[in-house]
Amino acid sequence: MKKFAIYVLLLLSAISLASCNSTQDKPDIVATMFTHYDFAKQIAGDKLEVALLIPLGTDIHSFEASSKDMVDINQSKLFLFTSLEIDQWIKDPTTIAGQDTIVLNMSESFTYEEHTYLSLSTQLIEDEHDHDEELHYWVDPLNALQMIDYILEHIIEIDPENEAYYVANATAYKDEIYALHLEMDSVLSYEPYKDSTIYFAGHNALSAFAERYHLNIESLFSEFKPDDDLTSSEIINFSDLVKNADTHYLFIEALTEPKAANAIKESLESNDQYQLNLLTLHTYHNLNQADWEANITYKDLMQRNFDHIKIALGITN
């Protein structure tokens, strides 16, 4: 009888501990993409639990939420999703959110700020890029600043007692991003770098970034998904573009196996003795494990992109 009583006590303790852990592990805020996660995390600090829904290294375009993900969304206080076009597994966000969950469609979190400069070539293809700018809105840091304000507003709504803390965090992070934006804008609007063309063996996700910073980005993939099938003639044509531009740097996506880029590099180096270096150009969708463990932020990825662009353009300052 005594042994049975001890067993019952141990069992009840385990259930109680599991219940506590379950409560502690339940995220207050769930985000479908790294950018939104980072902004919420920077604002919330240690006051709220923020979860990134998409597994590290996963392509956001092909992600499908699991049943556990659905539970986390349903039990969260704030759910941030990218858009119905990107998050195609979301048919109606109100049906997966809990009764008290605030749902934010982040594609509605900002208004476009007019670019101060548009090159002639950019203007000629502006209509082609309009959809991309709407789809991949987060790559423009001035949109990002508005997104932070939008998330801040609703974090205060779910936890008004810590408003001053959240405002201070958001302000500090916005200041960091804006300072880097000003530096990038100043350097890349300076002759002879203004209106430079860089070559990207990735999918067409950076039009808003390019227009903001006076760049032309020639993308290998014309569509918005990075797994397009390329013909050999398309690869040859892109290789010729790179070689004829006399650039020795080709940008690649951070989370995708650069098969096409490697094929271009190998072809140019073996057939034409043309040296080509590969540099990443991050589109902020998600992180790999190493970046996650290093606590890399959106601002850090901005800086990395800037550093790599300066290398490609021969900017030494």
C-alpha atoms as one frame of an Amber mdcrd trajectory, in Angstrom:
protein
   0.000   0.000   0.000   2.838   2.338   0.898   4.624   1.563  -2.392   1.389
   2.234  -4.280   0.971   5.609  -2.590   4.553   6.572  -3.526   3.899   5.507
  -7.112   0.751   7.642  -7.277   2.621  10.647  -5.893   5.385  10.221  -8.450
   2.835   9.886 -11.256   0.978  13.008 -10.160   4.273  14.913  -9.958   5.201
  13.851 -13.471   1.807  14.914 -14.821   2.082  18.251 -13.027   5.609  18.807
 -14.390   4.522  17.889 -17.902   1.620  20.297 -17.621   3.961  23.094 -16.509
   6.377  22.358 -19.340   3.501  22.309 -21.820   2.370  25.707 -20.614   5.874
  27.101 -20.738   6.517  25.692 -24.218   3.336  27.148 -25.684   4.366  30.139
 -27.814   2.656  33.473 -27.306   3.513  34.544 -30.848   3.797  32.300 -33.928
   5.329  33.508 -37.217   5.357  31.677 -40.536   8.594  33.285 -41.770  11.936
  34.304 -40.278  11.561  38.037 -40.961   8.344  38.293 -38.934   9.789  36.030
 -36.248  12.883  38.202 -35.932  10.932  41.436 -35.642   8.611  39.964 -33.001
  11.554  38.451 -31.112  13.488  41.714 -31.074  10.447  43.542 -29.697   9.290
  40.904 -27.209  12.713  40.182 -25.721  12.300  37.918 -22.706   8.710  38.917
 -21.994   6.947  36.684 -24.528   7.684  33.359 -26.211   8.056  33.693 -29.987
   8.089  30.658 -32.307   9.164  30.288 -35.936   6.751  27.904 -37.625   8.854
  26.912 -40.635  11.692  24.452 -39.890  15.211  25.792 -40.332  16.550  25.492
 -43.875  13.086  24.877 -45.329  11.834  26.668 -48.433   8.832  28.773 -47.449
   7.189  28.297 -50.857   6.721  24.552 -50.329   6.052  24.497 -46.575   2.968
  22.719 -45.217   1.989  23.130 -41.563   1.787  20.034 -39.347  -0.957  19.226
 -36.846   1.342  20.423 -34.040   1.854  23.701 -35.905  -1.915  24.101 -36.094
  -2.198  23.585 -32.343   0.516  26.194 -31.692  -1.276  28.687 -33.935  -4.623
  27.976 -32.307  -3.238  28.479 -28.804  -1.135  31.540 -29.592  -2.021  35.107
 -28.702  -0.624  36.538 -31.940  -0.226  34.810 -35.313   1.875  36.457 -38.043
   1.655  35.083 -41.568   3.346  36.284 -44.739   0.475  36.374 -47.225  -2.158
  34.065 -48.640  -0.092  33.849 -51.823   3.100  32.759 -50.045   1.452  30.687
 -47.290  -0.770  28.742 -49.638  -1.564  26.142 -46.976  -3.623  28.845 -45.245
  -7.034  28.945 -46.888  -8.771  30.996 -44.206  -6.588  32.171 -41.280  -9.618
  32.701 -39.051 -10.390  28.968 -39.112  -6.987  27.938 -37.729  -6.583  30.694
 -35.148  -7.953  30.430 -31.639 -10.898  32.470 -30.411  -8.573  34.981 -28.737
  -5.747  34.853 -31.296  -4.943  38.097 -33.110  -4.177  37.266 -36.749  -1.908
  39.591 -38.750  -1.507  39.335 -42.510   1.907  40.979 -42.746   1.436  41.836
 -46.422  -1.066  44.429 -45.181   1.310  45.925 -42.605   2.839  48.736 -44.678
   2.422  51.183 -47.518   5.103  51.446 -50.181   7.487  54.345 -49.823   8.404
  55.703 -53.243  11.922  54.924 -54.326  14.090  57.998 -54.592  15.793  56.663
 -57.703  14.758  54.459 -60.599  17.185  53.686 -63.368  16.023  53.786 -66.986
  16.352  50.018 -67.322  14.409  49.522 -64.101  11.604  51.774 -65.344  11.342
  49.786 -68.558  10.728  46.560 -66.649   8.861  48.080 -63.708   5.548  46.434
 -64.590   7.231  43.031 -64.637   8.550  43.562 -61.104   5.414  45.068 -59.550
   4.076  41.653 -58.579   7.408  40.583 -57.136   7.580  43.735 -54.994   4.161
  42.940 -53.581   4.997  39.272 -53.059   8.450  39.722 -51.478   7.760  42.988
 -49.723  10.054  42.327 -46.734  13.292  42.661 -48.739  12.863  46.463 -48.716
  14.079  47.676 -45.287  11.745  50.680 -45.372   8.841  48.234 -45.518  10.498
  46.350 -42.663  10.421  49.447 -40.444   6.654  49.702 -40.921   6.274  45.977
 -40.252   8.039  46.395 -36.911   5.601  49.151 -35.945   2.653  46.956 -36.937
   3.891  44.032 -34.844   4.689  46.372 -31.941   1.148  47.728 -31.920  -0.321
  44.261 -31.492   2.266  42.995 -29.021   1.252  45.916 -26.816  -2.363  44.846
 -27.325  -1.695  41.364 -25.917   0.598  42.623 -23.117  -0.067  46.297 -22.333
   1.732  46.156 -18.971   5.126  45.989 -20.716   4.425  48.678 -23.322   7.436
  50.849 -22.465   9.772  47.845 -22.710   8.418  46.868 -26.130   8.534  50.417
 -27.494  12.164  50.796 -26.394  13.138  47.501 -28.052  11.337  48.323 -31.291
  12.817  51.806 -31.454  16.359  50.533 -30.893  16.022  47.862 -33.586  14.451
  50.262 -36.092  17.309  52.694 -35.487  19.848  49.948 -36.311  18.080  48.971
 -39.530  17.569  52.563 -40.626  21.202  53.499 -39.977  22.355  50.609 -42.155
  19.787  51.537 -44.814  21.184  55.070 -44.973  24.729  53.749 -45.343  23.719
  51.342 -48.103  21.732  54.022 -49.905  24.617  56.481 -49.705  27.246  54.051
 -51.004  25.163  52.429 -53.737  23.804  55.727 -55.087  27.347  57.003 -55.599
  28.901  56.971 -59.062  30.141  54.666 -60.525  28.168  52.106 -58.475  24.695
  53.527 -59.099  22.696  51.442 -61.558  25.191  48.575 -61.391  24.043  45.132
 -62.503  24.669  42.037 -60.430  23.856  38.475 -61.443  21.795  36.200 -59.220
  21.428  32.459 -59.805  18.271  32.410 -57.725  14.579  33.105 -57.970  13.170
  36.532 -58.656  12.588  37.808 -55.111  14.699  40.941 -54.844  13.102  43.554
 -57.102  12.094  45.794 -54.174  15.600  45.528 -52.724  17.175  46.321 -56.103
  15.030  49.380 -56.718  15.593  50.688 -53.204  19.374  50.527 -53.631  19.759
  51.603 -57.281  20.738  48.145 -58.516  19.753  45.987 -61.442  19.563  42.303
 -60.522  19.580  39.803 -63.369  17.929  36.670 -61.966  18.438  33.246 -63.461
  14.935  32.162 -62.433  12.149  34.302 -63.857   9.494  32.741 -61.641   9.019
  33.164 -57.915   9.819  29.617 -56.871  13.461  28.498 -56.677  12.896  25.002
 -58.096  12.141  25.970 -61.698  13.422  23.574 -64.310  16.040  25.233 -66.475
  16.950  24.222 -69.995  20.574  23.935 -71.052  20.091  26.889 -73.406  18.910
  29.062 -70.501  22.010  28.187 -68.516  24.254  28.878 -71.513  22.552  32.229
 -72.136  22.961  33.241 -68.517  26.616  32.148 -68.583  27.151  34.381 -71.599
  25.509  37.296 -69.775  27.875  36.879 -66.849  30.962  36.581 -69.022  30.028
  39.459 -71.332  29.479  41.686 -68.291  33.062  40.913 -67.255  31.963  40.198
 -63.702  33.677  37.518 -61.676  30.974  37.231 -59.024  27.730  35.301 -59.230
  25.216  35.500 -56.378  23.384  32.443 -55.094  20.545  31.826 -52.664  21.438
  31.016 -49.081  19.243  27.953 -48.551  19.129  26.318 -51.972  21.630  23.888
 -53.436  23.331  26.022 -56.148  23.214  23.403 -58.893  22.759  25.864 -61.740
  25.374  28.254 -60.329  27.878  25.423 -59.967  27.180  24.334 -63.552  27.771
  27.895 -64.799  30.943  28.240 -62.732  32.312  24.882 -63.909  31.498  25.621
 -67.561  33.113  29.063 -67.545  36.207  27.930 -65.673  36.806  24.736 -67.650
  35.819  25.925 -71.143  36.799  29.579 -71.035  39.331  29.717 -68.186  37.046
  32.379 -66.705  37.273  32.627 -62.906  33.882  32.925 -61.186  33.258  33.319
 -57.462  29.966  32.545 -55.720  28.512  34.851 -53.051  25.228  34.497 -51.181
  22.468  37.076 -51.494  19.949  36.427 -48.746  16.211  36.847 -49.289  15.384
  36.631 -45.542  12.835  33.798 -45.863  14.509  31.510 -43.365  17.820  30.635
 -41.693  20.100  27.625 -41.753  21.118  25.934 -38.514  24.439  27.751 -38.205
  22.864  31.199 -38.555  20.135  30.259 -36.100  22.644  29.165 -33.475  24.612
  32.378 -34.053  21.438  34.444 -33.383  21.631  36.091 -36.802  19.012  38.816
 -37.313  17.365  40.527 -40.276  19.753  43.433 -39.788  22.717  41.025 -39.804
  21.522  39.573 -43.117  21.195  43.107 -44.524  24.805  43.745 -43.539  25.942
  40.456 -45.080  24.187  41.269 -48.350  25.753  44.725 -48.364  29.227  43.310
 -47.703  28.867  40.800 -50.546  27.553  43.430 -52.969  30.523  45.655 -52.141
  32.875  42.764 -52.930  31.170  42.144 -56.282  31.267  45.840 -57.224  34.819
  46.393 -56.008  33.798  48.849 -53.277  36.567  49.054 -50.703  35.305  51.730
 -48.301
